[in-house]
Amino acid sequence: MIPIRYKSKNRYLFRLLSVSLGTLFTCALITSCSSAQPKLNGSLLFHNYSSYESWDGQLYLVDLPSQSKTNLSKNWPEIKHAINGSFSADGKYITFMASQTDVEDWDVFVTHWNGEFWEQPINLTGPNGKRDEDPKFSPKNLEIIYKEDGIVAITRFDKKIKYFQAGSMPYFMPNGRDFLFERSGDIFLNKNNEEIKMYSGPGLSSYYPITLNDKEFLYTRVQDSRHDAIMIGNVEGRKSSSLFFNNDQWDNSDPFPYENGKRYLFLVSGDYLVPKGGYNLVIADLKKKKIIDADLLIGTVNSDLEELGPNWSAHTYR
């Protein structure tokens, strides 16, 4: 199964209905428009594009308290198709995958917050003719883990590189040493340089692991219906659990926790009741078992493009 960021879906026929009844359905079935909404803190990264193949990705930053949205890509003329951003633990850096404007070559970039603005990004890996993708910061330091032509690698800003086994979509565990990754549709844990295969269960394949704590992680599971679902996995071998919003009618993927993930999750949904189009950002209230259209909670972020790849930080930049 191809990861969510590579997909560009046809619009659902159901959207014809949601155009006329969108407000009613969204309020009644997703969340109440009149009910008090929670106030979120920190900052949210996400990207959108018309399609993965169009090389038109834009990276956005949302200040959640003020609901102010900034197009970071707009100020980076030498870079195109910036997607899949990740904050550093100290909040001073963002890493992401993109290409320089004169080529179509995936590289890992990093930008620094200097107290006033995000600086012009530095290309850490190329251009090198390789697919440098899916960078994620360590929770401990300024180390970045990413995928390079199917080989998982770790790098620092001094560009020292340590290569690991074949795989993709790596994500550090809280200790900043062990990491989860995907290979051939399964999730593995690299613990003390030994591979441990995680539980898979019913379905076709798994991808995009995101650590919650030292025992649990989120990941996306392609169901037998071929629609994506978000699962909570356990590194100790217990069976995964399915989240309340999963179904056989549309995709749910790209999860990322707000704070510790015990109450709210950011995710991407193909739910046709969100009256925009394509994939949209939504927020899951795990306590009330409710899905909230992100536009109702953090300002206008969804569009007729594909909104993907949420990543949250407790820091703000105003």
C-alpha positions as a Markdown table, in Angstrom:
| # | Residue | x | y | z |
|---|---|---|---|---|
| 1 | Met | 0.0 | 0.0 | 0.0 |
| 2 | Ile | 1.4 | 3.4 | -0.9 |
| 3 | Pro | 1.7 | 5.9 | 2.0 |
| 4 | Ile | -0.9 | 8.5 | 2.4 |
| 5 | Arg | 1.2 | 11.4 | 1.2 |
| 6 | Tyr | 1.6 | 9.7 | -2.2 |
| 7 | Lys | -2.1 | 9.4 | -2.8 |
| 8 | Ser | -4.5 | 11.7 | -4.6 |
| 9 | Lys | -8.0 | 10.5 | -4.4 |
| 10 | Asn | -11.0 | 11.0 | -6.7 |
| 11 | Arg | -13.7 | 13.1 | -5.0 |
| 12 | Tyr | -16.5 | 11.1 | -3.5 |
| 13 | Leu | -19.9 | 11.1 | -5.1 |
| 14 | Phe | -21.2 | 11.7 | -1.6 |
| 15 | Arg | -19.8 | 15.2 | -1.8 |
| 16 | Leu | -22.7 | 16.2 | -4.0 |
| 17 | Leu | -24.9 | 15.6 | -1.0 |
| 18 | Ser | -22.5 | 17.3 | 1.4 |
| 19 | Val | -22.5 | 20.5 | -0.7 |
| 20 | Ser | -26.2 | 21.1 | 0.1 |
| 21 | Leu | -26.3 | 19.4 | 3.5 |
| 22 | Gly | -22.7 | 19.9 | 4.5 |
| 23 | Thr | -23.2 | 22.2 | 7.4 |
| 24 | Leu | -26.0 | 20.1 | 8.9 |
| 25 | Phe | -24.1 | 16.9 | 8.6 |
| 26 | Thr | -20.8 | 18.3 | 9.8 |
| 27 | Cys | -22.5 | 19.9 | 12.9 |
| 28 | Ala | -24.7 | 16.9 | 13.7 |
| 29 | Leu | -22.4 | 14.0 | 12.9 |
| 30 | Ile | -18.8 | 15.3 | 13.3 |
| 31 | Thr | -19.2 | 17.9 | 16.0 |
| 32 | Ser | -21.7 | 20.4 | 17.2 |
| 33 | Cys | -21.1 | 23.8 | 15.7 |
| 34 | Ser | -22.6 | 25.6 | 18.7 |
| 35 | Ser | -20.9 | 23.5 | 21.4 |
| 36 | Ala | -17.9 | 24.9 | 23.2 |
| 37 | Gln | -14.7 | 23.8 | 21.5 |
| 38 | Pro | -11.4 | 23.0 | 23.4 |
| 39 | Lys | -8.6 | 25.6 | 23.2 |
| 40 | Leu | -5.4 | 24.1 | 21.9 |
| 41 | Asn | -1.9 | 25.4 | 22.6 |
| 42 | Gly | 1.4 | 25.2 | 20.7 |
| 43 | Ser | 1.9 | 25.0 | 17.0 |
| 44 | Leu | 0.9 | 22.7 | 14.2 |
| 45 | Leu | 2.8 | 21.9 | 11.0 |
| 46 | Phe | 1.1 | 20.4 | 8.0 |
| 47 | His | 1.4 | 20.4 | 4.2 |
| 48 | Asn | -0.9 | 20.3 | 1.2 |
| 49 | Tyr | -0.6 | 19.7 | -2.5 |
| 50 | Ser | -2.8 | 19.1 | -5.5 |
| 51 | Ser | -1.1 | 15.7 | -6.0 |
| 52 | Tyr | 2.1 | 14.1 | -4.9 |
| 53 | Glu | 3.3 | 14.0 | -8.6 |
| 54 | Ser | 2.6 | 17.7 | -9.1 |
| 55 | Trp | 5.6 | 18.9 | -7.1 |
| 56 | Asp | 3.5 | 21.8 | -5.6 |
| 57 | Gly | 3.6 | 20.9 | -1.9 |
| 58 | Gln | 3.4 | 23.8 | 0.6 |
| 59 | Leu | 4.4 | 23.6 | 4.2 |
| 60 | Tyr | 2.2 | 25.5 | 6.7 |
| 61 | Leu | 2.6 | 26.5 | 10.3 |
| 62 | Val | -0.5 | 27.2 | 12.5 |
| 63 | Asp | -0.2 | 29.1 | 15.8 |
| 64 | Leu | -3.0 | 27.3 | 17.6 |
| 65 | Pro | -3.9 | 29.9 | 20.3 |
| 66 | Ser | -4.3 | 32.7 | 17.7 |
| 67 | Gln | -5.3 | 30.4 | 14.8 |
| 68 | Ser | -2.8 | 32.3 | 12.6 |
| 69 | Lys | -1.6 | 30.3 | 9.6 |
| 70 | Thr | 1.7 | 30.9 | 7.8 |
| 71 | Asn | 2.8 | 29.5 | 4.5 |
| 72 | Leu | 6.5 | 28.8 | 5.2 |
| 73 | Ser | 7.1 | 27.7 | 1.7 |
| 74 | Lys | 6.2 | 31.1 | 0.3 |
| 75 | Asn | 9.5 | 32.5 | 1.7 |
| 76 | Trp | 11.7 | 29.8 | 0.4 |
| 77 | Pro | 12.0 | 30.4 | -3.4 |
| 78 | Glu | 14.9 | 28.0 | -3.9 |
| 79 | Ile | 12.8 | 25.0 | -2.6 |
| 80 | Lys | 9.8 | 23.2 | -3.9 |
| 81 | His | 7.4 | 20.5 | -2.7 |
| 82 | Ala | 8.1 | 20.9 | 1.0 |
| 83 | Ile | 6.2 | 18.2 | 2.9 |
| 84 | Asn | 6.3 | 16.1 | 6.1 |
| 85 | Gly | 7.7 | 18.6 | 8.5 |
| 86 | Ser | 8.9 | 17.6 | 12.0 |
| 87 | Phe | 9.8 | 19.9 | 15.0 |
| 88 | Ser | 12.9 | 19.5 | 17.0 |
| 89 | Ala | 12.4 | 18.9 | 20.8 |
| 90 | Asp | 13.6 | 22.4 | 21.7 |
| 91 | Gly | 11.2 | 23.9 | 19.1 |
| 92 | Lys | 14.0 | 25.8 | 17.4 |
| 93 | Tyr | 14.3 | 23.7 | 14.2 |
| 94 | Ile | 12.0 | 22.1 | 11.6 |
| 95 | Thr | 13.2 | 19.3 | 9.3 |
| 96 | Phe | 11.2 | 18.3 | 6.2 |
| 97 | Met | 11.6 | 16.7 | 2.8 |
| 98 | Ala | 11.7 | 18.8 | -0.3 |
| 99 | Ser | 13.6 | 19.4 | -3.6 |
| 100 | Gln | 15.6 | 22.3 | -4.8 |
| 101 | Thr | 13.8 | 24.2 | -7.5 |
| 102 | Asp | 16.2 | 23.3 | -10.3 |
| 103 | Val | 15.9 | 19.5 | -9.8 |
| 104 | Glu | 13.3 | 16.9 | -8.7 |
| 105 | Asp | 15.4 | 15.1 | -6.1 |
| 106 | Trp | 14.1 | 14.4 | -2.6 |
| 107 | Asp | 16.4 | 15.7 | 0.1 |
| 108 | Val | 16.3 | 16.4 | 3.8 |
| 109 | Phe | 16.2 | 20.1 | 4.8 |
| 110 | Val | 16.3 | 21.9 | 8.1 |
| 111 | Thr | 15.3 | 25.5 | 9.0 |
| 112 | His | 16.0 | 27.4 | 12.2 |
| 113 | Trp | 13.8 | 29.8 | 14.2 |
| 114 | Asn | 16.0 | 32.8 | 15.0 |
| 115 | Gly | 13.5 | 34.5 | 17.3 |
| 116 | Glu | 11.9 | 36.6 | 14.5 |
| 117 | Phe | 11.4 | 34.3 | 11.5 |
| 118 | Trp | 12.2 | 30.9 | 10.0 |
| 119 | Glu | 15.6 | 31.1 | 8.2 |
| 120 | Gln | 16.3 | 29.9 | 4.7 |
| 121 | Pro | 16.5 | 26.1 | 4.9 |
| 122 | Ile | 19.8 | 24.2 | 4.6 |
| 123 | Asn | 19.9 | 21.0 | 2.4 |
| 124 | Leu | 21.5 | 18.3 | 4.6 |
| 125 | Thr | 21.7 | 15.5 | 2.1 |
| 126 | Gly | 22.1 | 16.6 | -1.5 |
| 127 | Pro | 21.2 | 16.9 | -4.2 |
| 128 | Asn | 22.6 | 13.4 | -4.4 |
| 129 | Gly | 20.3 | 11.5 | -6.8 |
| 130 | Lys | 18.8 | 9.6 | -3.9 |
| 131 | Arg | 15.4 | 9.6 | -2.2 |
| 132 | Asp | 16.0 | 11.2 | 1.1 |
| 133 | Glu | 12.6 | 11.1 | 2.8 |
| 134 | Asp | 10.5 | 11.2 | 5.9 |
| 135 | Pro | 12.9 | 13.0 | 8.3 |
| 136 | Lys | 12.0 | 13.1 | 12.0 |
| 137 | Phe | 13.8 | 14.7 | 14.9 |
| 138 | Ser | 15.1 | 12.9 | 17.9 |
| 139 | Pro | 13.2 | 13.7 | 21.2 |
| 140 | Lys | 16.6 | 14.1 | 22.9 |
| 141 | Asn | 18.7 | 16.2 | 20.6 |
| 142 | Leu | 19.2 | 17.6 | 17.1 |
| 143 | Glu | 19.6 | 14.2 | 15.6 |
| 144 | Ile | 17.5 | 13.4 | 12.5 |
| 145 | Ile | 16.4 | 10.0 | 11.4 |
| 146 | Tyr | 15.2 | 9.5 | 7.8 |
| 147 | Lys | 15.0 | 7.1 | 4.9 |
| 148 | Glu | 17.5 | 7.1 | 2.0 |
| 149 | Asp | 16.8 | 4.8 | -1.0 |
| 150 | Gly | 15.3 | 2.2 | 1.3 |
| 151 | Ile | 18.1 | 2.5 | 3.9 |
| 152 | Val | 17.3 | 4.0 | 7.3 |
| 153 | Ala | 20.0 | 6.4 | 8.4 |
| 154 | Ile | 20.7 | 8.9 | 11.2 |
| 155 | Thr | 22.5 | 12.2 | 10.7 |
| 156 | Arg | 23.5 | 15.2 | 12.7 |
| 157 | Phe | 23.9 | 18.7 | 11.4 |
| 158 | Asp | 27.6 | 18.0 | 10.9 |
| 159 | Lys | 26.4 | 15.4 | 8.3 |
| 160 | Lys | 27.9 | 12.4 | 10.0 |
| 161 | Ile | 25.7 | 9.5 | 8.9 |
| 162 | Lys | 25.1 | 6.1 | 10.4 |
| 163 | Tyr | 23.4 | 3.5 | 8.3 |
| 164 | Phe | 21.0 | 0.9 | 9.5 |
| 165 | Gln | 18.9 | -1.9 | 7.9 |
| 166 | Ala | 16.6 | -1.5 | 4.9 |
| 167 | Gly | 13.3 | 0.2 | 5.8 |
| 168 | Ser | 11.3 | 3.5 | 5.6 |
| 169 | Met | 9.3 | 5.9 | 7.7 |
| 170 | Pro | 11.5 | 5.7 | 10.8 |
| 171 | Tyr | 10.5 | 7.3 | 14.1 |
| 172 | Phe | 12.5 | 7.5 | 17.3 |
| 173 | Met | 11.4 | 6.0 | 20.6 |
| 174 | Pro | 11.4 | 8.4 | 23.6 |
| 175 | Asn | 14.9 | 7.2 | 24.6 |
| 176 | Gly | 16.3 | 8.8 | 21.4 |
| 177 | Arg | 18.2 | 5.6 | 20.5 |
| 178 | Asp | 15.7 | 2.9 | 19.5 |
| 179 | Phe | 13.3 | 3.5 | 16.6 |
| 180 | Leu | 10.3 | 2.1 | 14.8 |
| 181 | Phe | 10.2 | 1.7 | 11.1 |
| 182 | Glu | 8.3 | 0.2 | 8.2 |
| 183 | Arg | 9.4 | -2.6 | 5.9 |
| 184 | Ser | 7.4 | -4.6 | 3.4 |
| 185 | Gly | 4.1 | -3.6 | 5.0 |
| 186 | Asp | 5.1 | -4.4 | 8.6 |
| 187 | Ile | 6.2 | -2.3 | 11.5 |
| 188 | Phe | 9.5 | -3.2 | 13.2 |
| 189 | Leu | 11.3 | -1.9 | 16.3 |
| 190 | Asn | 15.0 | -1.5 | 16.2 |
| 191 | Lys | 16.0 | -2.0 | 19.9 |
| 192 | Asn | 19.6 | -2.1 | 20.8 |
| 193 | Asn | 20.3 | -2.7 | 17.1 |
| 194 | Glu | 18.1 | -5.8 | 17.0 |
| 195 | Glu | 14.9 | -6.0 | 14.9 |
| 196 | Ile | 11.6 | -6.9 | 16.6 |
| 197 | Lys | 8.5 | -7.3 | 14.4 |
| 198 | Met | 5.4 | -5.7 | 15.8 |
| 199 | Tyr | 1.9 | -7.1 | 15.8 |
| 200 | Ser | 0.0 | -6.7 | 12.5 |
| 201 | Gly | -3.3 | -8.4 | 12.8 |
| 202 | Pro | -6.2 | -8.4 | 10.3 |
| 203 | Gly | -5.6 | -6.2 | 7.2 |
| 204 | Leu | -3.2 | -5.9 | 4.3 |
| 205 | Ser | -0.2 | -3.8 | 5.4 |
| 206 | Ser | 1.0 | -1.2 | 7.9 |
| 207 | Tyr | 3.0 | 2.0 | 7.7 |
| 208 | Tyr | 3.8 | 5.4 | 9.3 |
| 209 | Pro | 4.5 | 4.5 | 13.0 |
| 210 | Ile | 4.5 | 7.5 | 15.4 |
| 211 | Thr | 5.6 | 7.0 | 19.0 |
| 212 | Leu | 3.2 | 7.8 | 21.9 |
| 213 | Asn | 5.3 | 6.8 | 24.9 |
| 214 | Asp | 7.9 | 4.1 | 25.7 |
| 215 | Lys | 5.4 | 1.3 | 25.2 |
| 216 | Glu | 2.7 | 2.5 | 22.7 |
| 217 | Phe | 2.8 | 3.9 | 19.2 |
| 218 | Leu | 0.3 | 4.9 | 16.5 |
| 219 | Tyr | 0.4 | 3.5 | 13.0 |
| 220 | Thr | -1.8 | 3.3 | 9.9 |
| 221 | Arg | -3.2 | -0.1 | 8.9 |
| 222 | Val | -4.6 | -0.8 | 5.5 |
| 223 | Gln | -7.8 | -2.8 | 6.1 |
| 224 | Asp | -9.2 | -5.6 | 4.0 |
| 225 | Ser | -11.5 | -3.0 | 2.5 |
| 226 | Arg | -8.4 | -1.1 | 1.4 |
| 227 | His | -9.3 | 1.9 | 3.5 |
| 228 | Asp | -6.7 | 3.1 | 6.0 |
| 229 | Ala | -7.3 | 2.8 | 9.8 |
| 230 | Ile | -5.3 | 4.2 | 12.7 |
| 231 | Met | -4.2 | 1.7 | 15.3 |
| 232 | Ile | -2.4 | 1.8 | 18.7 |
| 233 | Gly | 0.4 | -0.7 | 18.8 |
| 234 | Asn | 2.4 | -1.9 | 21.7 |
| 235 | Val | 6.2 | -2.7 | 21.7 |
| 236 | Glu | 5.8 | -5.4 | 24.3 |
| 237 | Gly | 3.9 | -7.6 | 21.9 |
| 238 | Arg | 0.3 | -7.1 | 22.9 |
| 239 | Lys | -2.4 | -6.9 | 20.2 |
| 240 | Ser | -3.1 | -3.5 | 18.6 |
| 241 | Ser | -6.3 | -1.7 | 19.3 |
| 242 | Ser | -8.4 | 0.1 | 16.7 |
| 243 | Leu | -9.5 | 3.7 | 17.3 |
| 244 | Phe | -13.2 | 4.6 | 17.5 |
| 245 | Phe | -13.4 | 6.5 | 14.1 |
| 246 | Asn | -12.1 | 3.7 | 11.9 |
| 247 | Asn | -14.5 | 2.4 | 9.3 |
| 248 | Asp | -14.7 | 0.7 | 5.9 |
| 249 | Gln | -16.0 | 3.8 | 4.0 |
| 250 | Trp | -13.0 | 6.2 | 4.0 |
| 251 | Asp | -9.4 | 6.5 | 5.0 |
| 252 | Asn | -8.0 | 7.7 | 8.3 |
| 253 | Ser | -4.3 | 8.1 | 8.5 |
| 254 | Asp | -1.3 | 10.3 | 9.4 |
| 255 | Pro | -1.9 | 10.4 | 13.1 |
| 256 | Phe | 0.0 | 12.7 | 15.5 |
| 257 | Pro | -0.6 | 13.3 | 19.2 |
| 258 | Tyr | -1.5 | 16.6 | 20.8 |
| 259 | Glu | 0.5 | 16.7 | 24.0 |
| 260 | Asn | 0.7 | 13.1 | 25.2 |
| 261 | Gly | -2.1 | 11.9 | 22.9 |
| 262 | Lys | -4.3 | 10.8 | 25.8 |
| 263 | Arg | -7.1 | 13.2 | 24.9 |
| 264 | Tyr | -6.6 | 14.6 | 21.3 |
| 265 | Leu | -5.1 | 13.3 | 18.1 |
| 266 | Phe | -4.5 | 15.2 | 14.9 |
| 267 | Leu | -5.1 | 13.0 | 11.8 |
| 268 | Val | -6.0 | 13.0 | 8.1 |
| 269 | Ser | -9.4 | 11.9 | 7.0 |
| 270 | Gly | -11.2 | 11.2 | 3.8 |
| 271 | Asp | -14.5 | 11.6 | 5.6 |
| 272 | Tyr | -17.0 | 12.9 | 3.0 |
| 273 | Leu | -18.8 | 14.8 | 5.8 |
| 274 | Val | -16.0 | 17.3 | 6.0 |
| 275 | Pro | -17.2 | 19.6 | 3.2 |
| 276 | Lys | -14.0 | 20.5 | 1.5 |
| 277 | Gly | -12.5 | 17.8 | -0.8 |
| 278 | Gly | -9.8 | 15.2 | -0.9 |
| 279 | Tyr | -8.0 | 14.5 | 2.4 |
| 280 | Asn | -8.6 | 16.9 | 5.3 |
| 281 | Leu | -7.2 | 17.6 | 8.8 |
| 282 | Val | -9.5 | 16.6 | 11.6 |
| 283 | Ile | -9.0 | 16.2 | 15.4 |
| 284 | Ala | -10.1 | 13.2 | 17.4 |
| 285 | Asp | -11.4 | 13.7 | 20.9 |
| 286 | Leu | -10.6 | 10.3 | 22.4 |
| 287 | Lys | -12.6 | 11.0 | 25.6 |
| 288 | Lys | -15.8 | 12.0 | 24.0 |
| 289 | Lys | -15.3 | 9.8 | 20.9 |
| 290 | Lys | -15.9 | 12.7 | 18.5 |
| 291 | Ile | -14.2 | 13.8 | 15.3 |
| 292 | Ile | -13.8 | 17.6 | 14.9 |
| 293 | Asp | -13.3 | 19.3 | 11.6 |
| 294 | Ala | -10.0 | 21.2 | 12.1 |
| 295 | Asp | -11.4 | 24.3 | 10.6 |
| 296 | Leu | -13.9 | 24.6 | 13.5 |
| 297 | Leu | -11.1 | 24.4 | 16.1 |
| 298 | Ile | -7.9 | 25.9 | 14.7 |
| 299 | Gly | -9.0 | 28.2 | 11.9 |
| 300 | Thr | -9.3 | 27.5 | 8.2 |
| 301 | Val | -6.7 | 24.9 | 7.2 |
| 302 | Asn | -8.7 | 22.6 | 4.9 |
| 303 | Ser | -9.2 | 23.2 | 1.2 |
| 304 | Asp | -9.9 | 21.4 | -2.1 |
| 305 | Leu | -6.3 | 20.3 | -2.0 |
| 306 | Glu | -4.9 | 17.3 | 0.0 |
| 307 | Glu | -4.0 | 18.3 | 3.6 |
| 308 | Leu | -1.6 | 15.9 | 5.1 |
| 309 | Gly | 1.3 | 15.2 | 7.6 |
| 310 | Pro | 0.3 | 17.0 | 10.9 |
| 311 | Asn | 3.1 | 17.5 | 13.4 |
| 312 | Trp | 2.6 | 19.3 | 16.7 |
| 313 | Ser | 5.0 | 21.2 | 19.1 |
| 314 | Ala | 4.3 | 22.8 | 22.4 |
| 315 | His | 6.3 | 25.9 | 21.3 |
| 316 | Thr | 4.8 | 29.0 | 19.6 |
| 317 | Tyr | 6.5 | 31.5 | 17.2 |
| 318 | Arg | 4.9 | 34.9 | 17.5 |
